[in-house]
Amino acid sequence: MTRHEITDETLDRLNAWWRAANYLSVGQIYLLDNPLLREPLRRDHIKPRLLGHWGTTSGLNLIYAHLNRVIRERSLSTIYIAGPGHGGPGMVANAYLDGTYSEVYSGIDRSTDGLRKLFRQFSFPGGIPSHVAPETPGSIHEGGELGYSLSHAYGAAFDNPDLLVAAVVGDGEAETGPLATSWHSNKFLDPRSDGVVLPILHLNGYKIANPTVLARIPEGELLDLMRGYGHTPYLVSGGFDGEDPVEVHRRFASTLDDVLDHIAQIKADAVAGTLADRPAWPMIILRTPKGWTCPAVIDGHPAEDNWRSHQVPLADARDTEEHTRLLESWLRSYRPEELFDETGAAVEFVTALAPDGELRMSANPSANGGLLRRELSLPDFRDYAESVPSPGGSASEATRVLGRWLRDVIVRNPQNFRIFGPDETASNRLDAVFEVTDKQWNAETWPIDSDNHLARAGRVMEMLSEHQCQGWLEGYLLTGRHGVFNSYEAFIHIVDSMFNQHAKWLSSSRRIPWRRPIASLNYLLSSHVWRQDHNGLSHQDPGFIDLVMNKKADIVRVYLPFDANTLLSTYDHCLRSVDYVNVVVAGKQPAANWLTMEEAIEHCTRGLGILEWAGTERAGEEPDVVLAAAGDVPTLEMLAAASILRERIPSLRVRVVNVVDLMRLQSEGEHPHGLGDREYDAIFTTDRPVVFAYHGYPWLIHRLTYRRTGHENLHVRGYIEEGTTTTPFDMVMLNDLDRYHLVMDVIDRVPGLGATEANLRQDMQDARLRAREYTREHGEDIPEVAEWAWSGTSAGRFDDTGGDNV
Amino acid sequence: MTRHEITDETLDRLNAWWRAANYLSVGQIYLLDNPLLREPLRRDHIKPRLLGHWGTTSGLNLIYAHLNRVIRERSLSTIYIAGPGHGGPGMVANAYLDGTYSEVYSGIDRSTDGLRKLFRQFSFPGGIPSHVAPETPGSIHEGGELGYSLSHAYGAAFDNPDLLVAAVVGDGEAETGPLATSWHSNKFLDPRSDGVVLPILHLNGYKIANPTVLARIPEGELLDLMRGYGHTPYLVSGGFDGEDPVEVHRRFASTLDDVLDHIAQIKADAVAGTLADRPAWPMIILRTPKGWTCPAVIDGHPAEDNWRSHQVPLADARDTEEHTRLLESWLRSYRPEELFDETGAAVEFVTALAPDGELRMSANPSANGGLLRRELSLPDFRDYAESVPSPGGSASEATRVLGRWLRDVIVRNPQNFRIFGPDETASNRLDAVFEVTDKQWNAETWPIDSDNHLARAGRVMEMLSEHQCQGWLEGYLLTGRHGVFNSYEAFIHIVDSMFNQHAKWLSSSRRIPWRRPIASLNYLLSSHVWRQDHNGLSHQDPGFIDLVMNKKADIVRVYLPFDANTLLSTYDHCLRSVDYVNVVVAGKQPAANWLTMEEAIEHCTRGLGILEWAGTERAGEEPDVVLAAAGDVPTLEMLAAASILRERIPSLRVRVVNVVDLMRLQSEGEHPHGLGDREYDAIFTTDRPVVFAYHGYPWLIHRLTYRRTGHENLHVRGYIEEGTTTTPFDMVMLNDLDRYHLVMDVIDRVPGLGATEANLRQDMQDARLRAREYTREHGEDIPEVAEWAWSGTSAGRFDDTGGDNV
């Protein structure tokens, strides 16, 4: 048999699989019992609450059946991404038919009882979600929010040269912004070292309650659009007006063969080196009726080929005899008696369409990426340490230092680590990576690009779309690889909702035994709020941390390393971790280094600590005040405040604390990183005022420390939405986070100081005024701030007493 | 002169304006003084910090100049949206040249001194932002985050049939998701009753550090893409390899005439009713070099026509003599001596290109929408009240009730009010609006759509893209109209970053005297976390409220009406407000009504209040415990808990409080809605335990009440990221927000009850177990919960005592 002869028997098999998958899908939505209709359908066989989505499902099933055939014939390692993932019953049905489902859920076996359980558990309390979810074998793509199927698909395909990723876009997903730009991912795919994405635009006409845009533009426009996106569109349409599905199978099978031949040719040319230009990869436009094979008319309204079949077409299946009968005839239309034997197992004529073992799409290891994940080989970050002869005794651009380490991470891990970012990798000072790799780019390159590190293959992925960066990285991680997403801090909010979905995926997948841990999703947020003085208010937003903190404690981590060495130590930790989302906010501007690498490791291991050299406490006594800080700029201001206090109120016993790991502030019971109360109290005291300079919105620190004994004494400064285009120090002044204001806060908080230090308070107000006036006059920061450097003798007053204060 | 004869003098004028605008742009970026180069440029004439973006600016200026010409010739009311709004100096320069700038900022007049101030203030502390911002006359579009220019443009065009909106897309914006789908907005524009959007894709080749995708695909693909988006592309390219700008002016002017003739023809056909199909509106692709007219080479690297000119090409202009000289020759290349007279005013040959009065794009009232805003004519919401014979004595779907009122808002305001939503207006039960209006839809309609309320013009805008809904609404509001965005609660996070930007715009614009207040941005979030039991975890996220709360108190409002009448009262308030973002979360499922309209008005006016009928306190005594709730489902659970306590511990004095306006919980000093401490204490007490059932993440309530006396006694239940596809009551149980758990919380919190009420505690645990088991068994909620109804006699125990407890 040559590939393009689709025999009638093959069509029969395709149709049988499709009927079986459709039957199992409808069964999941509606049936509690009587799974094979061995007796007439009664109302008590029907679920009391009918939840699920039928409209997209028969299309998803059709595609699955046909992919099975070509996978068998061509031994193509393939995963299936269901963009309209609300078609959960379909994906579960196919995983059940190919045997994977029973392998991972042994209670749901191939028997009548197994079928009963399969049906019952769907959208049922204690069962499985109504959408494609981590619980669904073969999926790396939650079916909640639409828009990310192609991004996930490309992420899965990168560095997987032998993988085919079939990505179905449907039910209006193509109208979303992230999907609309994700077509351009083909300009970032290397035909030789990456796999293939086959987009299948499933136009079934409707979304929830409306037609979809792409279903209602002239065919010429649609084809232009796909060509404009750089694809070769293949169009298959069928199933309308009662057309025999077998005819649709025939056309779709034949088209799929053409498409795969086309793909094979491109891959062969790429491997042979004869591929001159970016190929116009094939994509398929599949037009079938929405809800295809459900009753044509329900209650006098069209159901099949109409938006009304989007969810549960027979909403009253349990409540009215008419609907019960209609449901029964719908179910029987698939002729289950031909598809399942007397034991309830699907007959061999159906199951033989499934590929073997890991070629089954539901069992492909790439869809359970933890199986494939190999730990990164990490260079020793200590070798990249900045020399810090004394606190503040050297300066670095922290992210530039990190970039050198990341460069060597790339060298050691040439095929399973990538850096993603929206055109900001160099701006974020990670450009050392370009010594060893390039930005992957398969749009046109011109001679002038020769020094711009653009290449067919490279470890850095830059597209001006945070959505693509996030989606690509998610797909890359979920298929077992590692990566970093670097972005401006403010604009990471663009992917808030994607973060939510990924965090929820991790929350769920951690509870599923057969899902193996995947690498953490690592953010590196630079160009942060305090150094967006040049771009102004629109670029100033530290709120992503707050969003992250609303997710479950066991999957989120937030770090605010305050110099180069703490950043190195932090990131080494992040790249070793699994199943987390790590948010790291770090500076890119030249700034003082505070800790030697040895100190940084100890500090980061604890997650927070007393900067003994910066304080003025005496051994064995409680300090009068604790100055705490989290973040590089807040710590700088706090250290400057400590310096002023040291000079002006030498008798004041000041403790200075820095927090790198925000989660340490929480109680042990709330977060695995939470500090024990005794340890917390030993650092922050139980009754002394704590003035806390925080990187972001101040409320978060209150939230984290809410249960701590001394929290009533905590006074937090942070970003309060004041900003514009101005100077760095003006930014902290606008938000009352500057050193002078922090000193005033101390005066106001330490009992007695208000009376004795009125002069100092006035001096601080004068200093603020002077700084502001200078800035308004000269357009830059006043020298006493711009040139300020820490001048405390290394261990200062504290070591003089010879004690240990913790 | 017929339109298409572009005389040499016209070309000279266009070029003169362009040179002047370019000169003023470069001057803003670099110069502190010597604005007209009347003396040789010295380093101290140059700003110490060079901030701004040159790369896009000369292109923006070119377009502005040419639009001026056609506006004059055709009297076209036009606004200009600069997608690459980081080209702030350009937009300021043009507003200065056409005179608007000096009108709104009288200190910046048309003199040498005015020029000096104009230059100095740019990106200077105390001056103006580096990007297009509210401070920029003529702008409705902040130049921070890229992606929303076309959405804003369409929003501005809706219901403005005589307005032309020129929208420039550039510097990689086209790669963002929101922009990529916003081209499809043309399927939602009515050629007759709406205005015209003219997209100008400005391909200058590069974004920050990379080529852009659309600049590096074959021209055929690019044209296909634009045709696929439904446009007729017009291509102009020029300025490369030293081409004389006058030749580019000639081609661009001629193309612009063709484009406007084409538009005029479409509009005429639309008005005449002879437009059969959706027109393929013109759009322009303009290719010019990035940074056009800056030095070709700087420090041996290409600058013009290269990504290196994106920001400030001569970074060392003040630091090296070579750069200073290069800057001077760059500035002099525009021949300022020909453009400005001895007083510093632009010469008439330049300024005469500007249209008159409000035809100037910088002075168009649509770009200062508050000038055009008319208050809505609102039907009396009391007329839509649900009858509530006793608390819980009737039931409604709250949003359905609101829909009836919105229907009549539409009737009374047929041209300045729209409802936006991603395909969910009916799902959110607002479908009464379809009695009087339609969904605006200009893609194909088919006979089967006859009952689906699709029409060429209508008040409801539905596209499956939250980005478009938000962007359209923002554009609509910023040009002086009113609207509502209804969405699923979880997926409103998709527009988090857009919300941030709009909130920042409002924060800034409120401080600018000449900006008039615009209508508030009103969210209606339904299908909320507690009733997404059917869709599962991915659809459960109440965190948008937390995001909103990080913005400045003077612009954000959050309401949680807990029944139909409180929702009506709340929304009436929202539609009357200006310059706010109002977030309203409301239920759409059938649920009990608690307050009569009279009570609802009083309750909403206060923002919170004691539900006297639900409590068991005695006059003149403090209650033993306060049960508080915010949100419809939490309030229901709290009332059920109160009912259990009433029956089981009749001696317990319980107060029940509901909060509609979350901001009332904050202190007066923190939010204008904040309750005074005395009033707060009178409701919540200073020392009694408060058990608070909250709609969202529990921390927010702690945050809001942090400064209140009794906050240590506050115990909050809310959403803790537990959920799946299950039943509604299982959802609250999973998150410990259920009535039984609330009763247990009371037992644990009220001193003494732990010992005396061990039986009740056990009963509650048993009830939870029973409910869970029943649900797992039957797939629906246990009847004792599902059928539970409030049974307290109307004013109950409380009124029996005849007193007043506040």
Interface residues (C-beta under 8 A of the other chain):
Chain A: L32 K47 P48 R49 L51 H86 R120 S123 F124 P125 G126 G127 I128 P129 S130 H131 A133 E142 G143 G144 E145 L146 G147 G172 E173 E175 T176 G177 P178 L179 A180 T181 S182 H184 K187 K207 I208 A209 N210 P211 T212 V213 R216 I217 P218 E221 L222 L223 D224 L225 M226 R227 G228 Y229 G230 P302 D305 N306 W307 D423 E424 T425 A426 S427 K439 W441 A443 E444 T445 W446 I448 D449 N452 L454 E462 M463 L464 S465 H467 Q468 A490 F491 H493 I494 D496 S497 N500 Q501 K504 S507 S508 H534 N535 G536 L537 S538 H539 D541 G543 D546 L547 N550 K551 K552 Y697 W699 H702 R703 Y706 I720 E721 T724 T725 T726 T727 D730 R772 T775 R776 H778 G779 E780
Chain B: L32 K47 P48 R49 L51 H86 S123 F124 P125 G126 G127 I128 P129 S130 H131 A133 E142 G143 G144 E145 L146 G147 G172 E173 E175 T176 G177 P178 L179 A180 T181 S182 H184 K187 K207 I208 A209 N210 P211 T212 V213 R216 I217 P218 E221 L222 L223 D224 L225 M226 R227 G228 Y229 G230 P302 D305 N306 W307 D423 E424 T425 A426 S427 K439 W441 A443 E444 T445 W446 I448 D449 N452 L454 E462 M463 L464 S465 H467 Q468 A490 F491 H493 I494 D496 S497 N500 Q501 K504 S507 S508 H534 N535 G536 L537 S538 H539 D541 G543 D546 L547 N550 K551 K552 Y697 W699 H702 R703 Y706 I720 E721 T724 T725 T726 T727 D730 R772 T775 R776 H778 G779 E780
